[in-house]
Amino acid sequence: MDFDFSDDQEQLRDAVRKWVDKGYDFERRRGIEAAGGFSREAWDELSELGLGGLYISEDDGGLGMGPVAGMVVMEELGRGIVLEPFAQTLIAGGVLSGYAGADVKDAWLPRIAGGQALVVLAHHERKARYRTDVCEATATKAGDGWTVSGTKGVVPAGDQADAYLVPATVDGKIALFLVERSADGVAARGYGTQDGGRAAEVVFDKAAAALVTLDGLTALEHAVDIGIAAICAEAVGVMDKTLAVTVEYMNTRKQFGVTIATFQALRHRLADMKMQLELARSMSYYASLKLNAPTAERRQAVARAKYQLGVSMRFVGQNAVQLHGGIGVTDEYIVSHYFKRLTQMEMSFGDTLHHLGEVSARMEETAGVFA
């Protein structure tokens, strides 16, 4: 199998990497974190690169480059631990392109592609944990439209977004709706997250909504899988940079008159971190390449990938801190921020134990052999 990237994908990687290196350094990130965890200015700069249309067809105003291009971008954003939730744009673009009717597509896809609208997935509920089939929010027909009522938690940049993708039950089945933040009956309470980003609790009280699809569970599962693939790619970028910073530190930090990089036991630890990174990278590729596969195959692939990424994120993050010593957990040093981001990503869209259960449930007759 050919894993070489196309010229367009390499140019895309180079453009995003240059922006991260020059326009989103550690000091700017700390400033955005201190200001609340989201910067509309930084979001606009990302949009100017044309990234919003990666999952949106050219007919709808996008680039139509697909999952591999999304993976490339997320890796580079991971290297800079960018706080703005670009994965949510991939989710919105993919879901609306695949499931929405013409009226919703025409109203929102060009705006998402151009960066004028930030649309985020609002699906977490207190009783659901990581299950997508548990939903207490309800939707009711109201004339020619719909209204949605319910509460969603941990919504990425929920008090800054322009609209939400909201699953809600209709006659006992989950449907998916699009609700604007400016609609009457919508209240968002924002807060900072552990990794420096921003989320919100969003309450919908008979808020006007546009129907995306009545087959909401299928669409929601696809949205979550897009999110998992994006998280996996971002984590590869975070781990890659974490390892590089750790190697640089070990080549400068001296103990007993020599750099600690000369100690064999510590070199073995670095080799183990590199192995976990490469395992994670291969599974990230696997997840992205399976995003357009049939549902059962796709769901199985992303569960496998998220499990391996969870193991790798924990190993690389914890060992980076251990190899740095006390400085590795100080707020002034970047490794602590990589570690916090890896820790939060490990629990996003289902933690490692959850996805181990998903992998186990889908083994069927293969008895653990990946068919």
VEXSEVO-502936 format. One line per 2 residues: number of its first residue (from 1); their letters; for each residue x, z, y of C-alpha. Coordinates in Angstrom, 1 decimal. Example, Ala and Ser with C-alpha at 12.3 -4.5 7.8 and 13.67 -1.06 7.14 Angstrom:
<rs>
1) as) 12.3,7.8,-4.5 | 13.7,7.1,-1.1 $
</rs>
This chain:
<rs>
1) md) 0.0,0.0,0.0 | 1.3,-0.9,3.5 $
3) fd) 1.4,2.1,5.8 | 3.1,0.2,8.6 $
5) fs) 1.2,0.4,11.9 | 0.2,-2.8,13.8 $
7) dd) 1.8,-3.7,17.1 | -1.4,-2.7,18.9 $
9) qe) -1.4,0.7,17.2 | 2.3,1.3,18.1 $
11) ql) 1.6,0.3,21.7 | -1.3,2.7,21.8 $
13) rd) 0.9,5.5,20.4 | 3.6,4.8,23.0 $
15) av) 1.1,4.9,25.8 | -0.4,8.2,24.8 $
17) rk) 3.0,9.7,24.1 | 4.3,8.7,27.5 $
19) wv) 1.2,10.3,29.1 | 1.7,13.5,27.1 $
21) dk) 5.4,13.7,27.9 | 5.1,13.0,31.6 $
23) gy) 1.6,14.0,32.5 | 0.7,16.9,30.3 $
25) df) 3.8,19.2,30.1 | 3.7,22.8,29.0 $
27) er) 3.4,24.1,32.6 | 0.4,21.9,33.3 $
29) rr) -1.2,23.0,30.1 | -0.8,26.7,31.0 $
31) gi) -2.3,26.0,34.4 | -5.3,24.4,32.8 $
33) ea) -5.6,27.2,30.3 | -5.5,29.8,33.2 $
35) ag) -8.2,27.8,35.0 | -10.6,27.9,32.1 $
37) gf) -9.3,25.6,29.4 | -10.7,22.2,30.6 $
39) sr) -9.6,19.8,33.3 | -11.8,17.0,34.4 $
41) ea) -8.8,15.5,36.1 | -6.8,15.4,32.8 $
43) wd) -9.9,14.0,31.1 | -10.1,11.2,33.6 $
45) el) -6.5,10.4,33.1 | -7.1,10.1,29.3 $
47) se) -10.1,7.9,30.0 | -8.0,5.6,32.2 $
49) lg) -5.9,4.8,29.1 | -9.0,3.3,27.6 $
51) lg) -9.2,5.8,24.7 | -12.9,6.5,24.9 $
53) gl) -13.8,3.2,23.2 | -11.7,3.4,20.1 $
55) yi) -14.7,3.8,17.8 | -17.0,1.7,19.9 $
57) se) -17.4,-2.0,19.4 | -16.5,-4.5,22.0 $
59) dd) -20.1,-5.5,22.3 | -20.9,-2.0,23.4 $
61) gg) -18.0,-1.8,25.9 | -15.4,-0.3,23.6 $
63) lg) -12.2,-1.5,21.9 | -13.4,-1.4,18.3 $
65) mg) -10.0,-0.3,17.0 | -11.3,2.1,14.3 $
67) pv) -10.1,5.3,12.5 | -6.4,4.5,12.2 $
69) ag) -6.1,4.0,16.0 | -8.0,7.3,16.4 $
71) mv) -5.6,9.0,14.1 | -2.6,7.6,16.1 $
73) vm) -4.0,9.0,19.3 | -4.9,12.4,17.9 $
75) ee) -1.4,12.8,16.5 | 0.1,12.2,20.0 $
77) lg) -2.4,14.5,21.7 | -1.5,17.2,19.1 $
79) rg) 2.2,17.0,20.1 | 1.2,18.1,23.6 $
81) iv) -1.5,20.5,22.3 | -3.9,18.9,24.8 $
83) le) -6.8,21.1,25.5 | -9.4,18.5,26.4 $
85) pf) -11.6,17.8,23.3 | -10.9,14.1,22.7 $
87) aq) -12.0,14.4,19.1 | -15.5,14.9,20.4 $
89) tl) -15.4,11.4,22.0 | -14.4,9.9,18.6 $
91) ia) -17.3,11.8,17.0 | -19.8,10.7,19.6 $
93) gg) -18.7,7.1,19.6 | -18.7,6.8,15.8 $
95) vl) -22.1,8.5,15.3 | -24.0,6.7,18.1 $
97) sg) -22.5,3.4,17.0 | -23.6,3.9,13.4 $
99) ya) -26.9,5.6,13.7 | -28.5,5.4,17.2 $
101) ga) -31.1,2.9,18.3 | -30.5,0.1,20.8 $
103) dv) -31.9,2.1,23.8 | -29.6,5.1,23.2 $
105) kd) -26.6,2.9,22.5 | -27.1,0.9,25.7 $
107) aw) -27.5,4.1,27.7 | -24.5,6.0,26.4 $
109) lp) -21.9,3.9,24.6 | -20.5,2.1,27.6 $
111) ri) -20.3,5.4,29.5 | -18.5,7.1,26.6 $
113) ag) -16.1,4.1,26.3 | -15.4,4.2,30.0 $
115) gq) -14.9,7.9,30.1 | -17.8,8.5,32.5 $
117) al) -19.6,10.7,30.0 | -18.3,13.5,27.7 $
119) vv) -20.7,13.9,24.8 | -19.9,16.7,22.3 $
121) la) -21.3,17.8,19.0 | -23.4,21.0,19.2 $
123) hh) -24.2,22.0,15.6 | -22.9,25.4,14.9 $
125) er) -25.4,28.2,14.3 | -24.8,31.8,13.5 $
127) ka) -26.4,31.7,10.0 | -24.9,28.4,9.0 $
129) ry) -21.2,29.2,8.9 | -19.8,25.9,7.7 $
131) rt) -22.9,24.4,6.1 | -24.3,21.3,7.7 $
133) dv) -27.7,21.6,5.9 | -28.6,24.9,7.5 $
135) ce) -30.4,24.4,10.8 | -32.9,26.7,12.6 $
137) at) -33.1,24.6,15.8 | -36.4,22.7,15.9 $
139) at) -37.6,19.5,17.6 | -41.2,18.6,18.6 $
141) ka) -42.7,15.3,19.6 | -43.7,15.3,23.3 $
143) gd) -45.5,12.2,24.4 | -43.1,9.2,24.0 $
145) gw) -40.1,11.6,23.6 | -39.0,14.8,22.0 $
147) tv) -38.1,18.4,23.0 | -35.5,20.6,21.3 $
149) sg) -35.4,24.3,21.0 | -32.6,26.5,19.5 $
151) tk) -29.2,28.0,20.1 | -25.8,26.4,19.2 $
153) gv) -22.5,28.2,19.4 | -18.8,27.3,19.8 $
155) vp) -19.7,24.0,21.4 | -16.4,22.4,22.6 $
157) ag) -16.3,22.3,26.4 | -20.1,23.0,26.2 $
159) dq) -20.5,24.0,29.9 | -18.5,20.9,31.0 $
161) ad) -20.0,18.2,28.8 | -22.5,15.7,30.1 $
163) ay) -24.6,15.6,26.9 | -24.8,17.0,23.4 $
165) lv) -25.5,15.7,19.9 | -27.9,18.3,18.5 $
167) pa) -29.2,18.5,15.0 | -32.7,20.0,14.8 $
169) tv) -35.4,20.2,12.1 | -38.5,17.9,12.2 $
171) dg) -41.1,18.7,9.5 | -38.5,20.6,7.5 $
173) ki) -35.8,17.8,7.6 | -32.8,17.6,9.9 $
175) al) -32.8,14.9,12.6 | -30.2,14.3,15.3 $
177) fl) -30.9,14.2,19.0 | -29.0,13.6,22.2 $
179) ve) -29.7,16.1,25.0 | -28.3,15.9,28.5 $
181) rs) -26.8,19.1,29.9 | -28.7,18.5,33.2 $
183) ad) -32.0,18.5,31.4 | -34.5,21.3,32.1 $
185) gv) -34.4,24.0,29.5 | -30.6,23.7,28.8 $
187) aa) -28.4,26.7,29.5 | -24.7,26.8,28.7 $
189) rg) -22.5,29.9,28.9 | -18.8,28.9,28.8 $
191) yg) -15.8,31.0,27.6 | -12.1,30.5,26.7 $
193) tq) -11.1,30.1,23.1 | -8.1,31.7,21.3 $
195) dg) -6.0,28.5,21.6 | -6.5,28.2,25.3 $
197) gr) -9.4,25.7,25.2 | -13.0,26.0,26.2 $
199) aa) -16.3,26.4,24.3 | -19.8,27.5,25.1 $
201) ev) -23.0,29.0,23.7 | -25.8,26.5,24.5 $
203) vf) -29.4,27.4,24.5 | -32.1,24.7,24.3 $
205) dk) -35.6,25.8,25.4 | -37.9,22.8,25.0 $
207) aa) -35.2,20.6,26.4 | -36.0,16.9,26.7 $
209) aa) -34.2,14.9,24.0 | -33.6,11.4,22.9 $
211) lv) -33.9,10.7,19.1 | -30.7,9.4,17.6 $
213) tl) -31.9,9.3,14.0 | -34.4,11.0,11.7 $
215) dg) -31.8,10.9,8.9 | -29.9,13.6,10.8 $
217) lt) -28.1,15.3,7.9 | -26.4,12.0,6.9 $
219) al) -25.4,11.4,10.5 | -24.2,15.0,10.9 $
221) eh) -22.1,14.9,7.8 | -20.5,11.8,9.1 $
223) av) -19.9,13.4,12.5 | -18.2,16.4,10.8 $
225) di) -16.1,14.1,8.7 | -14.9,12.2,11.7 $
227) gi) -14.1,15.5,13.3 | -12.1,16.6,10.2 $
229) aa) -10.1,13.4,10.2 | -9.3,13.9,13.9 $
231) ic) -8.3,17.5,13.4 | -6.1,16.6,10.5 $
233) ae) -4.3,14.0,12.6 | -4.0,16.3,15.6 $
235) av) -2.5,19.0,13.3 | 0.2,16.6,12.1 $
237) gv) 1.2,16.1,15.7 | 1.2,19.9,16.3 $
239) md) 3.2,20.6,13.2 | 5.7,17.8,13.9 $
241) kt) 6.4,19.2,17.3 | 6.5,22.8,16.0 $
243) la) 9.1,21.9,13.5 | 11.2,20.0,16.1 $
245) vt) 11.2,23.0,18.5 | 12.1,25.3,15.6 $
247) ve) 15.1,23.2,14.6 | 16.2,23.0,18.2 $
249) ym) 16.0,26.8,18.5 | 18.0,27.3,15.3 $
251) nt) 20.7,25.0,16.4 | 21.2,27.1,19.6 $
253) rk) 20.4,30.7,18.5 | 23.6,32.5,17.3 $
255) qf) 23.9,35.4,15.0 | 27.3,36.9,13.9 $
257) gv) 29.0,34.3,16.0 | 27.4,31.2,14.4 $
259) ti) 24.2,29.3,14.9 | 21.4,30.5,12.5 $
261) at) 20.9,26.9,11.4 | 24.0,27.3,9.3 $
263) fq) 22.4,30.0,7.1 | 21.4,28.5,3.8 $
265) al) 18.3,30.6,3.3 | 16.9,29.5,6.7 $
267) rh) 17.7,25.9,6.0 | 15.7,26.1,2.8 $
269) rl) 12.8,27.5,4.8 | 13.0,24.5,7.2 $
271) ad) 13.1,22.1,4.2 | 9.9,23.8,2.9 $
273) mk) 8.2,23.4,6.4 | 9.2,19.7,6.4 $
275) mq) 7.7,19.2,2.9 | 4.4,20.8,4.0 $
277) le) 4.4,18.5,7.1 | 4.8,15.4,5.1 $
279) la) 2.1,16.5,2.6 | -0.2,17.0,5.5 $
281) rs) 0.7,13.6,7.0 | -0.1,11.7,3.8 $
283) ms) -3.5,13.5,3.5 | -4.3,12.8,7.1 $
285) yy) -3.7,9.1,6.4 | -5.9,9.5,3.4 $
287) as) -8.8,11.0,5.4 | -8.7,8.4,8.1 $
289) lk) -8.5,5.5,5.7 | -11.6,6.8,3.9 $
291) ln) -13.8,7.3,7.0 | -15.6,4.0,6.4 $
293) ap) -15.9,4.5,2.6 | -19.3,5.3,0.9 $
295) ta) -20.6,8.7,1.7 | -19.6,10.5,-1.5 $
297) er) -16.1,9.0,-1.5 | -15.6,9.9,2.1 $
299) rq) -16.8,13.4,1.8 | -14.6,14.1,-1.1 $
301) av) -11.6,12.6,0.7 | -11.9,14.6,3.9 $
303) ar) -12.5,17.9,1.9 | -9.2,17.3,0.0 $
305) ak) -7.4,16.4,3.3 | -8.7,19.5,5.2 $
307) yq) -7.7,21.8,2.3 | -4.1,20.5,2.3 $
309) lg) -3.9,20.5,6.1 | -5.2,24.1,6.1 $
311) vs) -2.4,25.2,3.7 | 0.2,23.2,5.6 $
313) mr) -0.9,24.5,9.1 | -0.7,28.1,7.9 $
315) fv) 2.7,27.7,6.3 | 4.3,25.8,9.2 $
317) gq) 2.8,28.0,11.9 | 3.7,31.3,10.3 $
319) na) 7.3,30.2,9.4 | 7.9,28.9,12.8 $
321) vq) 7.1,32.3,14.3 | 9.2,34.0,11.6 $
323) lh) 12.2,31.8,12.3 | 12.0,32.4,16.0 $
325) gg) 11.6,36.1,15.7 | 9.9,38.1,18.5 $
327) ig) 10.1,35.3,21.1 | 7.9,33.2,18.8 $
329) vt) 4.8,35.3,19.8 | 5.4,35.6,23.5 $
331) de) 3.0,33.7,25.8 | 5.8,32.3,27.9 $
333) yi) 7.2,30.4,24.9 | 5.5,27.2,23.6 $
335) vs) 5.7,28.1,19.8 | 3.1,30.8,20.2 $
337) hy) 0.7,28.2,21.6 | 1.4,25.8,18.8 $
339) fk) 0.8,28.7,16.4 | -2.6,29.6,18.0 $
341) rl) -3.7,26.0,18.0 | -2.8,25.6,14.3 $
343) tq) -4.7,28.8,13.5 | -7.8,27.7,15.3 $
345) me) -7.7,24.2,13.7 | -7.4,25.7,10.3 $
347) ms) -10.9,27.3,10.8 | -12.5,24.3,12.5 $
349) fg) -15.1,22.2,10.6 | -14.7,24.5,7.6 $
351) dt) -11.7,26.7,6.7 | -9.3,26.2,3.8 $
353) lh) -11.3,28.3,1.4 | -14.5,26.5,2.3 $
355) hl) -12.9,23.1,1.6 | -11.3,24.3,-1.6 $
357) ge) -14.9,25.0,-2.8 | -15.9,21.5,-1.6 $
359) vs) -13.1,20.0,-3.6 | -14.0,22.0,-6.6 $
361) ar) -17.7,21.1,-6.4 | -16.8,17.4,-6.3 $
363) me) -14.3,17.3,-9.2 | -17.0,16.3,-11.7 $
365) et) -15.4,14.9,-14.9 | -12.0,14.4,-13.3 $
367) ag) -11.0,18.0,-14.0 | -8.8,18.1,-10.9 $
369) vf) -7.3,14.6,-11.2 | -7.9,12.7,-8.0 $
371) a) -9.5,9.5,-9.1 $
</rs>
